[in-house]
């Protein structure tokens, strides 16, 4: 009997482990996993509500347990929505294959039969080194009539000159009304193609972007096609913790697990860049994007659902851009997302407005921006308040109850979601990032909840403008303070003479909880220390053989090394007979003969390019950025990532190790890069024409190219 009593608390945990193993590995079943997690949640909640709240004992003893229960319940509500999303993932690649085959066949038969596409590049303050890549990438798109327009809300003369030089259309307007949405809406008034592709200024599309996406529009109910935001650099968490080689960027869970699941419910949404939209959709909702919120992309999707259109999601990395390049840039981006998501609650076009199905109201509810932050705060504060003030989030529990009810819930949520999104969800890294974000994002979300228009809109800085402070002082100070309070609470309660906690039986569990929190807070503090970006341009691994021609007749060939816009690193079997400073020529397939000089010799030759031709530099940019890129492409196991994260505590060497990416063979695109110039609007101060007169001669891209 005693052995049965001893093992009874572990029964739910053992049953849960068996079901997770059964449905996750032995007999994979997404529905079985979700049912298992759902039953665990319900089992926990019935105990939590009936057994751990001091009902009838007065508000003095009730307020804190009820507050904790409210936060838990809200987080579990959003968890249930997440489970529903993960229940129905869709893979649209087969449909994209069929669509591409149809489009290529139609192109071969009659190029004029394919519809024109206006390609918008929305820009405000991005520097040249960011914007030019996107312009060149868009000009290199494989499509017979793709009209590239740079929508410059910064009204910068150098952007106009860049468009003139490269052959892109240029559009500006006299004000910045409506921010990005207003900029795109103005672009819609001076263009007329039946489809509109939109890219942020830092996102470079692959050549086959339109061939992979346009086939979906054969169905009249498809209003938008969205592809993931993929990145050719590393985000602040990867960089500051030195985990570039250990885990992908933090947005993979959203773009590769959540969005395919939303697509299964016809609830995927436009993400502001890397999308194609049917122009008749814009016309059906009033002529353009809604301007009531800074998350105009989500409002566009909600408006399209009300008109009977669906957003289709293709989970393929068809465009690559810049992840936030500093902690400061990261928070500018995430605070804007949080602010915009909460704002839509107050709009008629939002999820609470009329004319929307219940499932869309739930799936577009932005409550997670608040509940996740509150959950992180309470996870850290609850043990501190318990240790320092004997303020318990639950009453009448012991270690057996924790093992029987609490531990199964934690295991079910973390392990279950990991199994539902393998290689996409990393529990430890996710908890650390959530805690890191909470200090800066939760206040913005709460402030927006009560003052929807009270915050100033900011554009995420990119490129050379993205530099931030050497450390994030607010979060660093808060993390160190919480670590100190946690340590103080543990030390006080370690001695019976000074102990504050009355429920001594809970001390082992609370001690473990507190130590785990301190571990995560240390990693959060490490993330606050900005690691410098030692290279101005990202490097990509070579996949083709490169030939070096020295001034003294040397010829060196290798296919091992890496390359960027600014230079080349080549690995050779024998030390090269080259000296630092020697002039050298580099033969790159599909680019041409580049000049440069030797920066490093030996078995690792370093070459800095010295471009004598702007066209060659453009060819190199197109070659590097318009095909598959494998930075952030690794998908390790959750355990491997957890071990890598844990090792950061003891690692003294967090140097940046750039992850190379693949460069498939390219074909020349000089003919597209030299397309005729198109300018829609004058620079500031010039006489402004009516929209109908802004197009030179009324010529379309296909006519100009001809």
C-alpha positions in Angstrom: 0.0 0.0 0.0 2.8 2.4 0.8 4.4 1.9 -2.6 1.1 2.7 -4.3 0.8 5.8 -2.2 4.3 6.8 -3.1 3.8 6.4 -6.9 0.3 7.8 -7.1 1.4 11.5 -7.5 3.4 10.4 -10.6 0.5 8.7 -12.3 -0.7 11.6 -14.5 2.9 12.4 -15.4 3.6 8.8 -16.4 0.4 8.6 -18.4 1.2 11.9 -20.1 4.7 10.8 -21.0 3.2 7.6 -22.5 0.7 9.5 -24.6 3.2 12.0 -25.8 5.5 9.2 -26.9 2.6 7.3 -28.5 1.2 10.2 -30.5 4.5 12.0 -31.0 6.8 9.2 -32.1 5.3 5.7 -32.2 1.9 6.5 -33.9 2.2 10.1 -34.9 -1.2 11.8 -34.6 -1.6 15.6 -34.4 -5.1 15.2 -33.1 -3.9 12.8 -30.5 -1.3 15.2 -29.2 -3.7 18.1 -29.1 -6.3 16.0 -27.3 -3.7 14.9 -24.8 -2.6 18.5 -24.1 -6.2 19.7 -23.9 -7.2 17.1 -21.3 -4.1 17.9 -19.3 -5.1 21.6 -19.3 -8.7 20.8 -18.2 -7.5 18.4 -15.5 -5.2 21.2 -14.1 -7.8 23.9 -14.3 -10.5 21.9 -12.4 -7.9 21.3 -9.6 -6.6 24.9 -9.7 -10.0 26.5 -9.4 -11.5 24.1 -6.8 -8.6 23.3 -4.6 -6.0 26.1 -4.6 -8.1 29.3 -4.1 -9.1 30.3 -0.5 -12.8 30.9 -1.4 -14.7 32.5 1.4 -11.7 33.7 3.3 -12.0 37.4 2.5 -10.3 39.6 -0.1 -7.1 40.0 1.9 -6.3 36.3 1.3 -8.1 36.0 -2.0 -6.7 38.8 -4.2 -3.2 37.3 -4.9 -4.3 33.7 -5.7 -7.1 35.1 -7.9 -4.8 37.4 -9.7 -2.4 34.5 -10.4 -5.3 32.3 -11.5 -6.5 35.0 -13.9 -3.1 35.4 -15.5 -2.7 31.6 -15.8 -6.2 31.2 -17.3 -5.6 34.0 -19.8 -2.3 32.4 -20.9 -4.0 29.0 -21.2 -6.8 30.5 -23.3 -4.2 31.8 -25.8 -2.5 28.4 -25.5 -5.7 26.7 -26.6 -5.9 29.0 -29.6 -2.4 28.1 -30.5 -3.2 24.4 -30.3 -6.2 25.0 -32.6 -3.8 26.7 -35.1 -1.3 23.9 -34.9 -4.0 21.3 -35.5 -4.4 22.1 -39.2 -1.1 22.9 -41.0 -1.1 23.1 -44.7 1.8 22.6 -47.2 1.0 24.5 -50.4 4.3 23.6 -52.3 2.6 21.0 -54.5 0.0 23.6 -55.6 2.9 26.1 -56.2 4.7 23.5 -58.3 1.6 23.0 -60.5 1.0 26.8 -60.7 4.6 27.4 -61.7 4.4 24.7 -64.4 1.2 26.3 -65.9 2.8 29.8 -65.8 6.0 28.6 -67.5 4.1 26.9 -70.2 1.9 29.9 -70.8 5.0 32.2 -70.8 6.7 29.9 -73.4 3.5 30.0 -75.6 2.7 33.7 -75.3 4.4 36.0 -72.7 1.8 38.7 -73.3 -0.8 36.3 -71.9 0.5 36.6 -68.3 -0.8 39.5 -66.3 1.3 42.5 -65.4 2.5 42.9 -61.8 3.3 46.1 -60.1 6.2 45.5 -57.7 6.2 48.0 -54.9 9.3 48.7 -52.7 8.1 50.7 -49.8 10.9 52.8 -48.3 11.2 55.7 -45.9 14.7 56.1 -44.4 16.7 53.0 -45.3 20.3 53.6 -46.4 21.6 52.9 -49.9 23.3 49.6 -49.0 20.0 48.2 -48.0 17.7 49.6 -50.7 19.9 48.9 -53.7 19.8 45.1 -53.1 16.0 45.1 -53.1 15.8 47.2 -56.2 18.2 45.0 -58.1 16.5 41.8 -56.8 13.1 43.0 -58.0 14.4 44.0 -61.4 15.8 40.5 -61.7 12.4 38.8 -61.1 11.5 36.1 -63.7 8.3 37.6 -65.1 7.5 39.1 -68.5 5.8 42.2 -67.2 7.0 43.1 -63.7 6.9 46.9 -63.2 9.2 47.9 -60.3 8.3 51.0 -58.4 10.2 52.5 -55.5 7.7 54.3 -53.2 9.9 56.8 -51.5 8.2 58.3 -48.5 11.4 60.0 -47.5 11.4 62.1 -50.8 15.2 61.7 -51.1 16.9 62.9 -54.3 19.6 60.2 -54.1 16.8 57.5 -54.2 15.5 59.1 -57.3 19.0 59.0 -58.8 19.4 55.4 -57.8 16.2 54.4 -59.5 17.3 56.3 -62.7 20.6 54.5 -62.7 19.2 51.0 -62.1 16.0 51.3 -64.2 13.3 51.3 -61.6 10.3 53.5 -61.4 10.3 56.2 -58.7 7.2 57.5 -56.8 6.9 60.1 -54.0 4.2 62.1 -52.5 4.0 65.5 -50.7 3.3 64.1 -47.2 3.5 61.0 -45.1 -0.2 60.6 -44.3 -1.1 57.1 -43.3 2.6 56.0 -43.0 3.4 52.9 -44.9 -0.3 52.2 -45.8 -0.7 55.7 -47.1 2.5 55.3 -49.2 1.2 52.1 -50.8 -2.2 53.6 -51.3 -0.6 56.5 -53.2 1.3 54.0 -55.3 -1.9 52.3 -56.2 -3.3 55.6 -57.6 -0.5 56.0 -60.1 -0.2 52.3 -61.3 -2.6 50.0 -62.9 -1.4 46.4 -63.0 -4.0 43.8 -61.9 -1.7 42.4 -59.3 0.6 44.2 -56.8 3.6 42.6 -55.0 4.9 44.5 -52.0 8.4 44.3 -50.5 9.9 46.2 -47.6 13.1 48.0 -48.5 15.3 45.3 -47.1 13.7 42.2 -48.5 15.2 40.8 -51.7 13.0 38.4 -53.7 14.2 35.3 -55.3 14.0 35.3 -59.1 11.2 32.8 -59.0 9.1 34.7 -56.5 6.3 35.5 -58.9 6.4 32.1 -60.7 5.9 30.4 -57.3 3.1 32.7 -56.1 1.0 33.9 -59.0 -0.4 30.4 -59.8 -2.6 30.6 -56.7 -4.6 33.4 -58.2 -6.2 31.0 -60.7 -8.7 30.6 -57.9 -10.9 33.8 -57.7 -11.3 33.5 -54.0 -7.6 34.0 -53.3 -7.0 37.7 -52.7 -3.5 37.6 -51.2 -0.5 35.2 -51.4 2.0 35.6 -48.5 5.4 33.9 -48.1 7.6 33.8 -45.0 9.9 36.5 -43.8 13.3 34.8 -44.0 16.6 36.5 -43.1 20.2 36.5 -44.4 21.6 37.8 -41.1 21.3 36.8 -37.5 19.0 38.3 -34.9 20.1 39.9 -31.6 19.4 36.7 -29.5 21.5 34.6 -31.8 24.3 37.1 -32.0 24.5 38.3 -28.4 24.5 34.8 -27.0 26.8 33.5 -29.7 24.2 30.9 -31.0 24.4 31.6 -34.7 25.4 28.0 -35.4 23.1 26.5 -32.8 19.6 27.7 -33.6 17.6 29.6 -36.2 16.1 33.0 -35.7 13.2 33.5 -33.3 10.6 34.0 -36.1 10.8 30.4 -37.5 8.1 29.2 -35.1 5.7 31.8 -36.3 6.4 31.6 -40.1 7.0 27.8 -40.3 4.5 26.5 -37.8 1.9 29.1 -36.9 1.3 30.5 -40.3 0.9 27.1 -42.1 -1.6 26.3 -39.3 -3.5 29.5 -39.8 -3.6 28.7 -43.5 -5.4 25.5 -42.7 -8.2 27.7 -41.2 -8.1 30.2 -44.1 -6.8 32.6 -41.5 -3.3 33.3 -42.7 -2.7 37.1 -43.0 -0.6 39.5 -45.0 2.6 40.3 -43.2 3.5 43.7 -44.8 6.2 42.4 -47.1 6.8 39.4 -49.4 3.2 39.3 -50.6 1.1 39.6 -53.8 -2.4 41.1 -53.7 -5.1 41.1 -56.3 -5.9 44.8 -57.2 -9.6 44.1 -57.2 -9.3 43.3 -53.5 -8.0 46.8 -52.9 -10.9 48.2 -54.9 -13.5 46.2 -53.1 -12.4 47.6 -49.7 -12.2 51.2 -50.7 -9.2 51.5 -53.0 -6.3 50.6 -50.7 -5.0 49.4 -47.4 -6.9 50.5 -44.2 -5.0 53.3 -42.5 -6.5 53.1 -39.0 -3.7 51.1 -37.5 0.1 50.7 -38.0 -0.6 47.0 -38.6 -2.2 47.8 -41.9 -1.3 44.3 -43.2 -3.5 42.5 -40.7 -6.4 44.9 -41.2 -6.1 44.3 -45.0 -6.6 40.6 -44.4 -9.6 41.1 -42.1 -11.1 43.5 -44.7 -10.5 40.9 -47.4 -12.2 38.1 -45.3 -15.3 40.3 -45.0 -15.3 40.6 -48.8 -15.0 36.8 -49.3 -11.3 36.7 -50.2 -8.8 34.4 -48.6 -5.1 34.9 -47.9 -3.1 31.9 -49.0 0.3 31.1 -47.4 3.2 29.4 -49.2 5.8 28.3 -46.7 8.8 28.7 -48.9 11.7 31.2 -48.4 11.2 33.2 -51.5 12.5 36.5 -50.2 15.2 37.3 -47.7 15.7 40.4 -45.7 17.3 41.8 -42.6 16.4 40.6 -39.1 16.8 43.5 -36.6 20.5 44.2 -36.5 20.7 45.5 -32.9 18.7 45.2 -29.7 17.4 48.7 -30.1 16.2 47.9 -33.6 14.6 44.7 -32.3 12.5 46.6 -29.8 11.5 49.3 -32.3 10.1 46.5 -34.5 8.4 44.5 -31.8 6.9 47.5 -29.9 5.4 48.6 -33.2 3.9 45.2 -33.8 2.4 45.1 -30.3 1.1 48.6 -30.6 -0.6 47.9 -33.9 -2.0 44.6 -32.9 -3.7 46.1 -29.8 -5.0 49.1 -31.8 -7.1 46.9 -34.1 -9.3 45.9 -31.2 -10.8 49.4 -31.3 -11.4 49.6 -35.0 -14.5 48.6 -36.9 -12.4 46.7 -39.4 -10.8 44.8 -36.5 -11.6 41.3 -35.1 -14.4 42.6 -32.9 -16.1 44.5 -35.7 -19.2 43.3 -37.6 -19.3 40.8 -40.4 -16.7 38.3 -39.3 -17.0 34.6 -38.4 -16.4 33.5 -34.8 -13.2 31.5 -35.7 -11.7 34.6 -37.3 -12.5 36.7 -34.3 -10.6 34.2 -32.1 -7.7 33.6 -34.4 -7.1 37.3 -34.9 -7.4 38.3 -31.3 -4.2 40.0 -30.3 -4.4 39.1 -26.6 -1.2 37.0 -26.6 0.9 40.3 -26.7 -0.4 40.9 -23.2 -0.9 37.4 -21.7 2.5 36.1 -22.7 4.1 39.1 -21.0 2.1 38.8 -17.9 2.9 35.1 -17.7 6.6 35.9 -17.9 6.3 38.6 -15.2 4.4 36.4 -12.8 6.7 33.4 -13.5 9.6 35.5 -12.1 7.8 37.5 -9.4 5.7 34.7 -7.8 8.6 32.8 -6.2 10.2 36.1 -5.1 7.0 37.3 -3.4 6.6 33.9 -1.8 10.1 33.9 -0.4 10.2 37.5 0.8 6.6 38.1 1.9 5.1 34.6 2.3 2.7 35.5 -0.5 1.6 32.2 -2.0 0.0 32.1 -5.5 -1.8 28.9 -4.4 -3.0 27.6 -1.0 -3.4 24.1 0.4 -0.8 22.4 -1.9 2.3 20.3 -1.2 5.0 18.7 -3.3 2.7 15.8 -4.2 0.2 18.2 -5.7 2.8 19.9 -7.7 4.0 16.6 -9.2 0.4 15.4 -9.7 -1.0 18.6 -11.3 1.5 21.3 -12.1 4.3 19.4 -13.6 2.1 17.5 -16.1 0.8 20.8 -17.4 4.3 22.2 -17.9 5.4 19.1 -19.6 2.3 18.9 -21.8 2.5 22.5 -23.0 6.3 22.6 -23.7 6.8 19.0 -24.9 3.5 18.8 -26.8 4.1 22.0 -28.8 7.7 20.9 -29.5 6.3 17.7 -31.0 3.7 19.6 -33.0 6.3 21.9 -34.4 9.6 19.9 -34.5 12.6 22.0 -35.4 10.5 25.2 -35.1 9.8 25.5 -31.3 12.6 25.6 -28.7 11.1 25.8 -25.2 14.1 27.1 -23.3 15.0 29.7 -25.9 11.4 30.7 -26.3 11.0 31.3 -22.5 14.2 33.3 -22.4 13.2 35.5 -25.4 9.7 36.0 -23.9 11.2 37.2 -20.6 13.6 39.4 -22.5 10.9 41.0 -24.5 8.5 41.4 -21.6 10.4 44.3 -19.9 10.0 46.5 -23.0 6.9 45.2 -24.9 4.4 44.5 -22.1 4.3 48.2 -21.0 3.7 49.3 -24.6 0.9 46.7 -25.0 -0.8 47.7 -21.8 -0.5 51.4 -22.6 -1.9 50.9 -26.0 -4.8 48.9 -24.5 -5.9 52.1 -22.6 -4.5 54.7 -25.0 -4.7 53.2 -28.5 -3.2 56.4 -30.2 -0.8 57.4 -27.4 2.5 56.1 -28.9 4.6 57.5 -31.7 5.1 55.3 -34.8 8.7 54.4 -35.5 10.3 52.6 -38.5 12.7 49.8 -37.8 16.2 51.1 -38.5 18.2 49.0 -41.0 21.7 48.7 -42.2 24.1 51.4 -41.1 21.2 53.1 -39.3 20.6 50.1 -37.0 23.4 50.7 -34.5 22.2 50.8 -30.9 23.7 51.3 -27.4 26.5 48.9 -26.3 24.0 47.5 -23.8 20.2 47.5 -23.0 20.4 49.3 -19.7 16.7 49.0 -18.7 16.4 45.3 -19.1 19.9 44.7 -17.7 19.1 46.6 -14.5 15.8 44.9 -14.1 17.4 41.4 -14.6 20.2 42.0 -12.1 17.7 43.4 -9.6 15.5 40.3 -9.9 18.5 38.0 -9.6 19.5 39.8 -6.4 16.0 39.6 -5.0 15.8 35.9 -5.9 19.1 35.1 -4.3 18.2 37.1 -1.2 14.9 35.2 -0.8 16.8 31.9 -1.0 19.4 32.9 1.5 16.9 34.2 4.1 14.8 31.0 3.9 17.8 28.7 4.1 18.0 29.4 7.8 15.3 28.3 10.2 16.0 31.4 12.4 15.2 33.9 9.6 12.8 31.9 7.5 9.8 33.8 6.1 8.0 31.0 4.3 5.4 29.2 6.4 4.9 26.3 4.1 8.3 24.7 4.5 7.3 21.6 2.5 7.2 23.8 -0.6 10.7 25.2 -0.2 12.4 22.5 -2.4 10.1 23.1 -5.3 10.2 26.9 -4.9 14.0 26.8 -4.7 14.3 24.9 -7.9 11.8 27.3 -9.5 13.8 30.3 -8.3 17.2 28.9 -9.5 15.7 28.2 -12.9 14.4 31.8 -13.1 17.9 33.1 -12.1 19.4 31.0 -14.8 17.1 32.5 -17.4 17.6 36.0 -16.0 21.4 35.6 -16.4 20.9 34.7 -20.0 18.5 37.7 -20.4 21.3 39.9 -18.9 23.8 38.5 -21.4 21.4 39.3 -24.2 21.5 42.9 -23.1 25.2 43.2 -23.9 25.4 44.1 -27.6 28.0 42.2 -29.6 29.5 44.2 -32.4 28.8 43.3 -36.0 32.3 42.9 -37.2 31.4 42.8 -40.9 29.6 45.4 -42.9 28.1 42.8 -45.4 26.9 39.2 -44.8 29.0 36.4 -46.2 27.7 33.4 -48.2 29.4 30.1 -48.8 30.8 29.4 -52.2 29.1 26.7 -54.3 31.0 27.3 -57.6 34.6 27.2 -58.4 36.4 30.6 -58.2 39.6 31.4 -60.1 42.1 34.0 -58.9 44.5 35.5 -61.4 47.6 37.1 -59.9 49.7 39.9 -61.5 52.7 37.5 -61.8 50.7 34.9 -63.7 49.5 32.9 -60.7 46.3 31.0 -61.2 44.5 29.6 -58.1 41.2 27.8 -58.2 39.0 26.6 -55.4 35.3 26.1 -54.5 35.8 26.4 -50.7 35.3 29.7 -48.9 32.8 32.5 -48.6 31.9 35.6 -50.5 30.2 38.9 -49.8 29.6 42.1 -51.8 32.8 43.5 -50.5 35.2 40.6 -50.7 36.1 37.0 -50.9 37.7 34.4 -48.6 39.1 31.4 -50.4 40.5 28.2 -48.9 43.3 26.5 -50.8 45.2 23.3 -50.3 48.7 24.8 -50.5 49.8 28.3 -49.3 49.4 30.8 -52.2 52.3 32.7 -53.7 50.6 36.0 -53.1 51.5 39.0 -51.0 49.2 41.3 -49.0 48.5 44.3 -51.2 49.0 42.5 -54.6 46.5 43.4 -57.3 44.4 40.4 -58.3 41.5 39.4 -60.6 38.7 37.1 -59.6 36.7 35.2 -62.1 33.2 34.5 -60.8 30.8 32.4 -62.9 27.7 34.4 -64.0 29.2 37.6 -62.7 32.4 38.2 -64.6 36.0 39.3 -64.0 36.3 41.3 -60.8 39.4 43.2 -59.7 40.7 43.5 -56.1 43.7 43.3 -53.9 45.0 40.7 -51.5 44.2 41.4 -47.8 45.4 38.0 -46.5 47.6 35.2 -47.9 48.4 31.6 -47.1 45.9 28.8 -47.1 43.1 31.3 -46.5 43.3 34.0 -49.1 41.4 37.2 -48.4 40.5 39.4 -51.3 38.8 42.9 -51.1 37.0 43.8 -54.3 37.8 47.0 -56.1 34.9 47.4 -58.6 35.8 49.1 -61.9 32.3 48.6 -63.2 28.9 49.3 -61.5 27.3 46.7 -63.7 29.7 44.0 -62.3 28.8 45.0 -58.7 25.1 44.8 -59.6 25.6 41.3 -61.1 27.3 40.2 -57.9 24.4 41.5 -55.8 21.9 39.7 -57.9 24.0 36.5 -57.9 24.3 36.5 -54.1 20.8 37.5 -53.1 18.2 36.3 -55.6 18.4 32.6 -55.1 18.4 30.1 -52.2 20.1 31.4 -49.0 20.8 29.0 -46.2 21.6 31.3 -43.3 19.1 30.5 -40.5 18.1 27.3 -42.4 19.2 24.8 -39.8 16.5 23.1 -37.7 18.2 21.4 -34.7 16.3 19.5 -32.0 14.9 21.2 -29.0 17.3 19.3 -26.8 20.3 20.4 -28.9 19.2 24.1 -28.6 18.6 23.8 -24.9 22.1 22.4 -24.3 23.6 25.1 -26.5 21.7 27.8 -24.6 22.7 26.4 -21.2 26.4 26.2 -22.2 26.4 30.0 -22.8 26.5 30.5 -19.0 29.9 28.8 -18.7 31.3 29.8 -22.1 33.9 32.5 -22.1 34.1 32.7 -25.9 30.9 34.1 -27.5 32.6 35.3 -30.7 30.4 35.6 -33.8 30.7 32.7 -36.1 29.0 33.6 -39.4 26.8 30.9 -40.8 27.4 30.5 -44.5 24.7 30.0 -47.0 24.5 28.4 -50.4 24.8 30.2 -53.7 23.2 28.2 -56.4 24.2 28.9 -60.0 22.7 32.0 -61.6 22.1 33.0 -65.1 23.0 36.6 -66.3 20.3 39.2 -66.0 22.1 42.2 -67.5 19.1 42.8 -69.8 16.8 43.4 -66.8 19.3 45.5 -64.9 19.6 47.8 -67.9 15.9 48.2 -68.4 14.7 51.7 -69.5 14.3 54.3 -66.8 10.9 55.1 -65.4 10.2 58.1 -63.1 6.7 58.8 -61.8 7.1 61.8 -59.6 9.5 64.7 -59.3 11.8 65.4 -56.4 10.7 67.9 -53.7 10.5 71.4 -55.1 9.7 70.4 -58.7 6.3 71.0 -60.2 4.1 68.1 -59.3 1.9 66.5 -62.1 -1.4 64.8 -61.8 -1.1 61.1 -61.3 -2.4 60.4 -64.8 0.5 62.4 -66.2 3.3 61.1 -64.0 4.1 58.1 -66.2 6.6 58.9 -69.0 4.7 58.6 -72.2 2.3 56.2 -70.5 4.7 53.4 -71.3 4.5 50.1 -69.4 7.6 48.1 -68.4 7.0 45.6 -71.2 6.9 48.4 -73.8 10.0 50.1 -72.4 11.9 46.9 -72.3 11.0 46.2 -75.9 
